Amino acid sequence: MKLSISEARKRLPALVRQVQQDAGTSVQIMVHDQVVAELRAAQPEPEPGAAARKLLQLMKRLPKHRGRKTRLSSHVKEYLYGPRSASR
């Protein structure tokens, strides 16, 4: 729903109740035919540490060993250019 700022000022308590009852509703407040603000229901905050727990769960599902380890620092030219280029 789009309303002018003066109309939104008049109907603010009713608009707040409407947004509170239906979380999917949003009210856009306009000044000179441009949307400058939006009134909508607050999103629930995630509990503290939820992102870290999700990352740990993802890490547990990753494979432990991803193949043979190589020491790149001692074989940089071989790694970048192939085994033939290292002898040049």
MODELLER restraints for C-alpha pairs under 7 A, 6 or more apart:
rsr = mdl.restraints
at = mdl.atoms
rsr.add(forms.Gaussian(group=physical.xy_distance, feature=features.Distance(at['CA:1:A'], at['CA:26:A']), mean=6.61, stdev=0.5))
rsr.add(forms.Gaussian(group=physical.xy_distance, feature=features.Distance(at['CA:1:A'], at['CA:27:A']), mean=4.93, stdev=0.5))
rsr.add(forms.Gaussian(group=physical.xy_distance, feature=features.Distance(at['CA:1:A'], at['CA:28:A']), mean=6.09, stdev=0.5))
rsr.add(forms.Gaussian(group=physical.xy_distance, feature=features.Distance(at['CA:2:A'], at['CA:27:A']), mean=5.85, stdev=0.5))
rsr.add(forms.Gaussian(group=physical.xy_distance, feature=features.Distance(at['CA:2:A'], at['CA:28:A']), mean=4.68, stdev=0.5))
rsr.add(forms.Gaussian(group=physical.xy_distance, feature=features.Distance(at['CA:2:A'], at['CA:29:A']), mean=5.97, stdev=0.5))
rsr.add(forms.Gaussian(group=physical.xy_distance, feature=features.Distance(at['CA:2:A'], at['CA:30:A']), mean=6.87, stdev=0.5))
rsr.add(forms.Gaussian(group=physical.xy_distance, feature=features.Distance(at['CA:3:A'], at['CA:28:A']), mean=6.27, stdev=0.5))
rsr.add(forms.Gaussian(group=physical.xy_distance, feature=features.Distance(at['CA:3:A'], at['CA:29:A']), mean=5.16, stdev=0.5))
rsr.add(forms.Gaussian(group=physical.xy_distance, feature=features.Distance(at['CA:3:A'], at['CA:30:A']), mean=5.95, stdev=0.5))
rsr.add(forms.Gaussian(group=physical.xy_distance, feature=features.Distance(at['CA:4:A'], at['CA:29:A']), mean=5.62, stdev=0.5))
rsr.add(forms.Gaussian(group=physical.xy_distance, feature=features.Distance(at['CA:4:A'], at['CA:30:A']), mean=4.74, stdev=0.5))
rsr.add(forms.Gaussian(group=physical.xy_distance, feature=features.Distance(at['CA:4:A'], at['CA:31:A']), mean=6.12, stdev=0.5))
rsr.add(forms.Gaussian(group=physical.xy_distance, feature=features.Distance(at['CA:5:A'], at['CA:29:A']), mean=5.60, stdev=0.5))
rsr.add(forms.Gaussian(group=physical.xy_distance, feature=features.Distance(at['CA:5:A'], at['CA:30:A']), mean=5.78, stdev=0.5))
rsr.add(forms.Gaussian(group=physical.xy_distance, feature=features.Distance(at['CA:5:A'], at['CA:31:A']), mean=6.16, stdev=0.5))
rsr.add(forms.Gaussian(group=physical.xy_distance, feature=features.Distance(at['CA:8:A'], at['CA:29:A']), mean=6.84, stdev=0.5))
rsr.add(forms.Gaussian(group=physical.xy_distance, feature=features.Distance(at['CA:19:A'], at['CA:25:A']), mean=5.57, stdev=0.5))
rsr.add(forms.Gaussian(group=physical.xy_distance, feature=features.Distance(at['CA:19:A'], at['CA:26:A']), mean=6.67, stdev=0.5))
rsr.add(forms.Gaussian(group=physical.xy_distance, feature=features.Distance(at['CA:19:A'], at['CA:40:A']), mean=5.92, stdev=0.5))
rsr.add(forms.Gaussian(group=physical.xy_distance, feature=features.Distance(at['CA:19:A'], at['CA:41:A']), mean=5.78, stdev=0.5))
rsr.add(forms.Gaussian(group=physical.xy_distance, feature=features.Distance(at['CA:20:A'], at['CA:41:A']), mean=6.16, stdev=0.5))
rsr.add(forms.Gaussian(group=physical.xy_distance, feature=features.Distance(at['CA:23:A'], at['CA:41:A']), mean=5.29, stdev=0.5))
rsr.add(forms.Gaussian(group=physical.xy_distance, feature=features.Distance(at['CA:25:A'], at['CA:40:A']), mean=6.38, stdev=0.5))
rsr.add(forms.Gaussian(group=physical.xy_distance, feature=features.Distance(at['CA:26:A'], at['CA:38:A']), mean=6.67, stdev=0.5))
rsr.add(forms.Gaussian(group=physical.xy_distance, feature=features.Distance(at['CA:26:A'], at['CA:39:A']), mean=5.58, stdev=0.5))
rsr.add(forms.Gaussian(group=physical.xy_distance, feature=features.Distance(at['CA:26:A'], at['CA:40:A']), mean=4.57, stdev=0.5))
rsr.add(forms.Gaussian(group=physical.xy_distance, feature=features.Distance(at['CA:27:A'], at['CA:38:A']), mean=5.54, stdev=0.5))
rsr.add(forms.Gaussian(group=physical.xy_distance, feature=features.Distance(at['CA:27:A'], at['CA:39:A']), mean=4.95, stdev=0.5))
rsr.add(forms.Gaussian(group=physical.xy_distance, feature=features.Distance(at['CA:27:A'], at['CA:40:A']), mean=6.51, stdev=0.5))
rsr.add(forms.Gaussian(group=physical.xy_distance, feature=features.Distance(at['CA:28:A'], at['CA:35:A']), mean=6.21, stdev=0.5))
rsr.add(forms.Gaussian(group=physical.xy_distance, feature=features.Distance(at['CA:28:A'], at['CA:37:A']), mean=5.89, stdev=0.5))
rsr.add(forms.Gaussian(group=physical.xy_distance, feature=features.Distance(at['CA:28:A'], at['CA:38:A']), mean=4.41, stdev=0.5))
rsr.add(forms.Gaussian(group=physical.xy_distance, feature=features.Distance(at['CA:28:A'], at['CA:39:A']), mean=6.35, stdev=0.5))
rsr.add(forms.Gaussian(group=physical.xy_distance, feature=features.Distance(at['CA:29:A'], at['CA:35:A']), mean=5.70, stdev=0.5))
rsr.add(forms.Gaussian(group=physical.xy_distance, feature=features.Distance(at['CA:29:A'], at['CA:36:A']), mean=6.01, stdev=0.5))
rsr.add(forms.Gaussian(group=physical.xy_distance, feature=features.Distance(at['CA:29:A'], at['CA:37:A']), mean=5.12, stdev=0.5))
rsr.add(forms.Gaussian(group=physical.xy_distance, feature=features.Distance(at['CA:29:A'], at['CA:38:A']), mean=5.89, stdev=0.5))
rsr.add(forms.Gaussian(group=physical.xy_distance, feature=features.Distance(at['CA:30:A'], at['CA:36:A']), mean=5.61, stdev=0.5))
rsr.add(forms.Gaussian(group=physical.xy_distance, feature=features.Distance(at['CA:72:A'], at['CA:79:A']), mean=6.99, stdev=0.5))
rsr.add(forms.Gaussian(group=physical.xy_distance, feature=features.Distance(at['CA:77:A'], at['CA:85:A']), mean=6.98, stdev=0.5))
rsr.add(forms.Gaussian(group=physical.xy_distance, feature=features.Distance(at['CA:77:A'], at['CA:86:A']), mean=5.49, stdev=0.5))
rsr.add(forms.Gaussian(group=physical.xy_distance, feature=features.Distance(at['CA:78:A'], at['CA:85:A']), mean=6.67, stdev=0.5))
rsr.add(forms.Gaussian(group=physical.xy_distance, feature=features.Distance(at['CA:78:A'], at['CA:86:A']), mean=5.38, stdev=0.5))
